[in-house]
Amino acid sequence: MATLGTTIKLADRKELAVLIVPTAYLPSSFPCPALGEDNLCGIHNNKPSRCKTMPFYPYRAERYQADLLTPRPGWACDTSTSASVVFENNKIVFRDDFDHERQELLEQVPILRRYAEYMLKYSPSLINSLMHAASKTKAGHVVTSLSSFLTATKSADAKKIAQQQLPILKTYVEKTAGLTQLADFYRNYLNWSKEMAYLSQRQE
Ligand code: SF4
């Protein structure tokens, strides 16, 4: 899945800039479920485009990628002078994954736009949540559910995806139950598992 940058017009004629990004909703203290005990990706050949393109972000223009290469804590990157050059003259050197994800992004914009319009129509409180998030630090985030996306976009695979997602959500309900610092995660996992249970039983 890809991203969509858009603006929402508010009642006072101001505009709110919004970036819609699919995300794995995990507490930062939890590893990716696909991470193996050997600390390697367990689905390397089939991992999501977002993982393949890291650390580059194709929703930014190519020339604005350099700062993404600054190593962060926990990274095990080879930054020696003998390491391969991956970004030069504002161009990505090994660019297949970047180009592929950017193309996916462009193709998925109409679907994400439909989702944004649906959410603004049927969940008007979303604007308040976005305003609140934005007011705190001039930028913030609001998380919505995959089930709402499947419903809004009338996904033909909604039932099948819901059946796959439901046991995963139930696992994370169990993993976060009783953990005070993860109460928000627990509440969302619980609510989303109910939504997925409904979708997974929906009549075709
Ligand atoms: S590369 Fe992606 S899918 Fe694989 S372990 Fe890392 S985050 Fe998970």
Boltz pocket constraint, residues with backbone or C-beta under 6 A from the ligand:
constraints:
  - pocket:
      binder: B
      contacts: [[A, 32], [A, 33], [A, 34], [A, 35], [A, 36], [A, 40], [A, 41], [A, 42], [A, 43], [A, 44], [A, 47], [A, 48], [A, 51]]
      max_distance: 6.0
